[in-house]
Amino acid sequence: MRILFVQRFCLRTVGCAVRATRLCEELARRGHAVTLIDFPHARRLAEYGPMRALPEGVEVVALERRATALPGNLSRIRRLARRADVVHLWKSYPDAGLPAVWGAYLADRPLHYDWDDWEPEVTRALTGSAALADLLSRYDRLLPTLADTVSAASHALMDEARRLGVPDDQLFYLPVGADSAPVLPSPGNASHSPRLIYVGQLESVQQAEICLHVVKALVEQGCEVELEMVGDGPARPALEARAEALGIRARVHFMGYRRDVAARLAGADLALLPFQDTQMERCKSPLKVAEALAAGLPVVSNRVGDVPEMVGEAGRLVPAGDVPGLAAAVREILSGLPLEREAWRARAPARAGHYTWPRAAETLERAYLTATRRERRKHEEEGSQAEA
């Protein structure tokens, strides 16, 4: 099958773009011809450096980021759509969404929409603009009704798609995946203190700041932990200042974006991955949880959205906002690690086996087949009506 995969990020510098790169790689490995849209971001590349290579076996087409480039991007995507069997749109942002929808329509190709986040709240958090969030909310609700098939990354988004009228036979559950190949711990950690790890984009302070308060509570209780923060973004300076103000700066290691995330995870003792109980968090299928489980780490997190189903018995969960509860869960796991480490390392990958990119690619194949069959039936019905 020939697949045009449309998305709006710089593939090499945005953490969540791993969903696009890994899905496309797996689809290519399964024999499909995949074309993936990229929006390179020179400033992010200069500031953070590349966090991953472009996907292997996939044709990558770079488009312009400027708003004035929208008409040209639409024309180019329409031409690419004409040679595809299906157009896949990931995320609803108009700079990629409008060309994808119109390109599929003008090329008379089925459209698959991949819904993996509550974008209005993401937009509000990143821009502070209620007007932009409201505009994107309307667009976010429109796209599932325009697509031939829809994949949703979380049960909350599955429910939202059903409320919008998407039938179950056109709706597919597509959570994140993680690479499960065994890795060795990253060398160079001379500390004998228990090492916690947080992985995520530092676009805002919310989740990462909770980790700082947990470390502060643990230190006050005599638990000499250290925390690695793997990720980067505009909130990093504020988080560094907050760690300094809490008196724990020497215990918190800001690692920036890393290409050896799996190795950093494998070298840690425990993944500390807090979430807040918001619509945005409930709609997520958190990649960081799947990656931690695949690395064999016990996960300490909150009962929010799909997290309980993902973690199962491979960690400890507390209600959202419960910093003392998170600290107590960390202490409980760390106290038993000398005897229970291998048990945790067996439980966690067993859970991660439900969340792999090959499994996700299989789901997408079913969605694409459904979309192309719907398009074929539509053409047959139109032909029958014309003959009548």
C-alpha positions in Angstrom: 0.0 0.0 0.0 1.2 3.6 -0.7 0.8 5.8 2.3 1.1 9.5 2.6 1.7 10.3 6.3 1.1 14.0 7.1 2.2 15.6 10.3 3.4 19.1 11.4 6.6 18.7 13.5 10.3 18.8 13.0 10.9 15.1 13.0 14.4 15.3 14.5 13.8 17.7 17.4 10.3 17.1 18.8 9.9 14.3 21.3 6.4 13.2 20.4 7.3 12.9 16.7 8.6 9.5 17.5 5.0 8.3 17.0 5.3 9.3 13.3 8.8 8.1 12.7 8.4 4.7 14.3 5.0 4.0 12.8 6.4 4.9 9.4 9.5 2.7 9.9 7.3 -0.2 10.9 4.9 0.2 8.0 7.9 0.4 5.6 9.3 -2.8 7.1 6.0 -4.5 6.4 6.4 -3.7 2.7 4.4 -0.5 2.4 5.7 2.5 0.4 5.6 5.4 3.0 6.0 9.1 2.3 6.3 11.2 5.5 6.0 15.0 5.7 8.6 16.9 7.8 8.6 20.5 8.9 12.2 21.2 9.7 12.8 23.7 12.4 16.3 25.4 12.1 16.2 27.2 15.5 15.3 24.0 17.4 18.0 22.1 15.6 20.6 24.7 16.5 19.4 25.1 20.1 18.8 21.4 21.0 20.5 19.4 18.3 18.9 16.3 16.7 17.4 13.8 19.1 16.9 11.1 16.4 17.7 10.4 12.8 15.1 10.5 10.0 13.3 7.1 9.6 14.9 4.4 7.6 13.2 3.1 4.5 10.8 6.1 4.3 10.6 8.9 1.8 10.7 12.1 3.8 9.4 15.3 2.2 10.3 18.6 3.8 7.8 21.5 3.7 8.1 25.2 4.7 7.0 26.2 8.2 6.1 29.8 7.2 2.3 30.6 7.3 2.7 32.1 3.8 3.8 28.7 2.6 0.4 27.2 3.2 -0.9 27.4 -0.4 2.3 25.9 -1.7 2.2 23.1 0.9 -1.4 22.3 0.0 -0.5 22.0 -3.7 2.5 19.8 -2.9 0.5 17.5 -0.6 -2.3 17.2 -3.2 0.3 16.0 -5.7 1.7 13.5 -3.2 -1.8 12.3 -2.3 -2.5 11.5 -6.0 0.1 8.8 -5.9 -1.0 7.4 -2.5 -3.7 4.9 -1.7 -4.5 6.5 1.7 -3.7 9.8 3.4 -2.8 9.6 7.1 -3.1 12.8 9.2 -1.6 12.8 12.6 -2.7 15.7 14.8 -5.2 18.4 13.9 -3.1 21.5 13.7 -4.3 23.5 10.6 -0.8 24.0 9.1 -0.7 20.3 8.3 -4.4 19.4 8.8 -5.8 21.7 6.1 -3.4 20.5 3.4 -4.0 16.9 4.3 -7.8 17.1 4.3 -8.0 19.1 1.1 -5.3 17.1 -0.5 -7.1 13.9 0.2 -10.4 15.4 -1.0 -9.0 16.8 -4.2 -7.0 13.7 -5.0 -10.1 11.5 -4.2 -8.2 9.5 -1.6 -9.4 8.1 1.7 -8.4 10.0 4.8 -7.3 8.3 8.1 -7.1 10.6 11.1 -4.8 9.7 14.0 -6.0 11.4 17.2 -3.5 11.2 20.0 -3.9 14.3 22.2 -6.4 16.9 23.5 -4.9 19.6 21.4 -7.0 22.6 22.6 -5.6 22.2 26.1 -2.1 21.7 24.8 -2.4 24.9 22.8 -3.7 26.8 25.8 -0.8 25.5 28.0 1.8 26.4 25.4 0.4 29.8 24.1 -1.8 31.0 26.9 -4.4 31.9 24.2 -8.0 31.0 24.9 -9.0 32.1 21.4 -6.6 29.8 19.7 -7.6 26.9 22.0 -11.3 27.5 21.2 -10.5 27.6 17.5 -8.5 24.4 17.7 -11.3 22.7 19.8 -13.8 23.3 17.0 -11.3 21.9 14.4 -10.4 19.0 16.7 -14.0 17.9 16.8 -14.6 18.3 13.1 -11.7 16.2 11.8 -13.0 12.8 13.1 -16.3 13.3 11.3 -14.5 14.0 8.0 -12.2 11.0 8.1 -12.9 7.6 6.6 -11.3 6.0 9.6 -10.0 7.2 13.0 -7.4 5.9 15.4 -7.4 7.1 19.0 -4.5 6.8 21.3 -6.5 6.6 24.6 -9.8 5.3 25.8 -10.8 8.9 26.6 -10.3 9.8 22.9 -12.1 6.6 21.8 -15.1 7.8 23.9 -14.9 11.3 22.5 -14.8 9.9 18.9 -17.9 7.9 19.6 -19.7 10.9 21.0 -18.9 12.7 17.7 -20.6 9.9 15.8 -17.6 7.8 14.6 -18.9 4.2 14.3 -17.0 1.4 16.0 -16.2 -0.3 12.7 -14.3 2.9 11.7 -12.6 3.5 15.0 -9.3 1.8 16.1 -7.5 1.9 19.4 -3.8 2.9 18.7 -1.8 3.6 21.9 1.9 4.4 21.9 4.6 1.8 21.3 8.0 1.3 22.7 11.1 -0.5 21.5 11.7 -3.5 23.6 15.2 -4.6 22.6 17.3 -5.1 25.7 19.8 -2.4 26.4 22.7 -2.0 28.8 22.8 0.8 31.4 24.5 4.0 30.2 28.1 4.2 31.5 29.4 7.0 33.6 27.1 7.1 36.6 29.4 6.9 39.6 26.7 7.7 42.1 25.7 5.0 44.6 22.4 6.9 45.5 19.2 5.5 44.1 18.5 7.0 40.7 15.1 8.2 39.7 14.4 9.2 36.1 11.9 11.4 34.4 11.6 11.5 30.6 9.6 14.1 28.8 9.6 17.4 26.8 10.1 20.4 29.1 7.7 22.6 27.2 6.0 23.5 30.5 6.9 23.0 34.1 3.8 21.1 35.2 4.7 17.4 35.4 8.4 17.9 35.8 8.0 20.3 38.8 6.0 17.6 40.6 9.1 15.4 40.4 11.2 18.2 42.1 8.8 18.3 45.0 8.9 14.5 45.4 12.7 14.6 45.5 12.5 17.4 48.1 10.1 15.3 50.2 12.3 12.2 49.9 15.5 14.0 50.9 13.7 15.5 54.0 12.8 11.9 55.0 16.4 10.8 54.7 16.2 9.1 51.4 19.3 10.2 49.4 18.0 9.9 45.9 19.1 11.6 42.7 16.9 12.5 39.7 17.7 12.5 36.0 15.5 14.7 33.8 15.9 13.5 30.2 14.4 16.0 27.8 14.6 19.7 27.0 12.5 22.7 26.2 11.7 26.3 27.1 10.7 25.4 30.7 14.1 24.0 31.6 15.6 27.3 33.0 12.5 27.7 35.3 12.8 24.1 36.5 16.5 24.5 37.2 15.7 27.6 39.2 13.0 25.8 41.1 15.4 22.9 41.9 17.8 25.5 43.3 15.1 27.2 45.4 14.1 23.8 46.8 17.7 23.1 47.8 18.0 20.0 45.7 19.8 21.4 42.6 22.9 19.1 43.2 20.6 16.0 43.1 18.8 16.9 39.9 20.6 16.3 36.6 19.2 18.0 33.6 20.3 15.8 30.7 18.8 17.6 27.8 17.6 15.6 24.7 19.4 12.3 24.5 19.6 9.7 21.7 20.3 7.0 24.3 17.0 7.3 26.2 16.6 3.5 26.5 20.1 3.2 28.0 19.4 6.1 30.5 16.2 4.3 31.5 18.0 0.9 31.9 20.6 2.5 34.2 18.0 4.0 36.5 16.3 2.3 39.5 12.8 3.7 39.1 10.8 5.9 36.7 9.0 8.8 38.4 6.3 9.9 35.9 3.6 12.1 37.5 0.4 13.3 35.7 -2.2 15.8 36.6 -5.9 15.0 36.4 -6.9 17.2 33.4 -8.6 16.5 30.2 -5.3 16.8 28.4 -3.6 14.2 30.6 -6.6 11.8 30.5 -6.5 11.8 26.7 -2.8 10.9 26.5 -1.2 7.5 25.8 2.0 8.4 27.5 5.1 7.3 25.6 7.3 7.8 28.7 5.4 5.1 30.6 5.7 2.6 27.7 9.4 3.3 27.4 10.1 2.9 31.1 8.2 -0.4 31.2 10.1 -1.7 28.1 13.4 -0.9 29.9 12.3 -3.0 32.9 11.8 -0.1 35.3 9.1 0.0 38.0 6.9 3.1 37.5 5.6 5.4 40.1 2.8 7.6 38.7 -0.8 8.7 39.2 -4.2 7.2 38.5 -5.0 9.3 35.4 -6.4 8.2 32.1 -4.8 5.1 30.6 -1.9 5.0 33.0 -3.4 2.4 35.4 -4.1 0.0 32.4 -0.6 0.5 31.1 1.3 0.1 34.4 -0.8 -2.8 35.9 1.3 -4.5 38.5 4.6 -3.1 37.2 4.6 -0.1 39.6 2.7 2.0 42.2 0.0 4.5 41.5 -1.5 7.2 43.7 -4.2 9.8 43.1 -3.2 12.9 41.1 -1.7 15.7 43.1 -0.6 13.5 46.0 3.1 14.4 46.3 3.5 12.6 49.7 1.9 9.5 48.2 4.3 9.6 45.3 7.2 9.9 47.7 5.9 7.0 49.8 5.5 4.8 46.7 9.1 5.6 45.7 10.4 4.7 49.1 8.4 1.5 49.1 9.9 0.3 45.9 13.4 1.4 46.6 13.4 -0.3 50.0 12.6 -3.7 48.3 14.9 -3.3 45.3 17.8 -5.3 46.5 15.6 -8.4 46.7 12.9 -7.6 44.1 14.8 -5.9 41.3 14.6 -8.9 39.0 10.9 -9.4 39.7 10.3 -5.8 38.7 12.4 -6.2 35.6 10.2 -9.2 34.6 6.9 -7.5 35.3 7.6 -4.3 33.5 8.5 -5.7 30.0 5.5 -8.0 30.3 3.3 -5.0 30.5 5.3 -3.2 27.8 4.5 -6.1 25.4 1.0 -4.6 24.9 2.5 -1.4 23.7 4.9 -1.9 20.7 5.3 -0.2 17.4 4.9 -3.4 15.3 1.6 -4.0 17.0 0.5 -0.4 16.3 1.5 -0.8 12.7 -0.7 -3.9 12.4 -3.6 -1.9 13.8 -3.0 0.9 11.2 -3.0 -1.7 8.4 -6.5 -2.7 9.4 -7.6 0.9 9.6 -6.2 1.7 6.1 -7.9 -1.4 4.6 -11.2 -0.3 6.1 -10.7 3.3 4.7 -9.8 2.1 1.2 -12.8 -0.3 1.2 -15.1 2.5 2.3 -13.8 4.7 -0.5 -14.2 1.9 -3.0 -17.8 1.3 -1.9 -18.5 5.0 -2.2 -17.3 5.0 -5.8 -19.4 1.9 -6.6 -22.5 3.5 -5.1 -21.9 6.7 -7.0 -21.5 4.7 -10.2 -24.7 2.8 -9.6 -26.6 6.1 -9.0 -25.1 7.6 -12.2 -26.3 4.5 -14.2 -29.8 4.8 -12.7 
